Amino acid sequence: MESEKTVRRRIERADEKLVGITEEEKDDYTDERTAYGAKFRKDLEAQIVTDELTGTSNLLGFTNRLEQFIGLARREKIPASLVYLDIDHFKKVNDTLGHAGGDVVLKEVCALLKRSVREVDVVARIGGEEIAILLEGTEVEQAMEKGEKLRKEIQALTFKDYPNLNVTASFGIAQLSGAETPGDIRAHADQALYDAKHSGRNAVKVYSGQ
């Protein structure tokens, strides 16, 4: 993607060509410049909320969408679930294969997740090997079924450059009722993820409210 400085210089050079052209040609140019500027802003906004490595949403994008999901649950009574997952023993992957190998694992796992959810759902890398999924219109029982399916798919995932590598993931799930704050629902999912890790990893747990 071009930098803002590059775009500005391109526009300045184009402006220099306006001398001696007709008003109609100026109007056409203005329309083109406006459309180009709008596309640049849209691309920039998308870049701000996108994780560069995996192409998923980043923490900012996830936070914005979580607030939207909570609002829908509160106003429209549309159910939703938050899924937290960690790739198990990811530090060992980095220590064994280096950060380049760890990056491959993250990209492949996130690609699998994006293929396995709907367009209305959100997959976000929110830090390191921590990934969040927002499932729209999904009760916690359905979310647990989805989490179990994803757990099995990650366990079966193969890596072209690392044929002997297998990874697993732990999942924590919390229901959005609309009454929680973003901090509340994230804490609930995090507690469920903690339970999954301490049950032996490669597991799916639901927040129990305790």
Secondary structure, DSSP 8 states (H G I E B T S, - for coil): ---HHHHHHHHHHHHHTTTT--HHHHHHHHHHHHHHHHHHHHHHHHHHTB-TTTSSB-HHHHHHHHHHHHHHHHHT---EEEEEEEETTHHHHHHHHHHHHHHHHHHHHHHHHHHHS-TTSEEEEEETTEEEEEEET--HHHHHHHHHHHHHHHHT---TT-TT----EEEEEEEE-SSS-HHHHHHHHHHHHHHHHHTTSS-EEE----
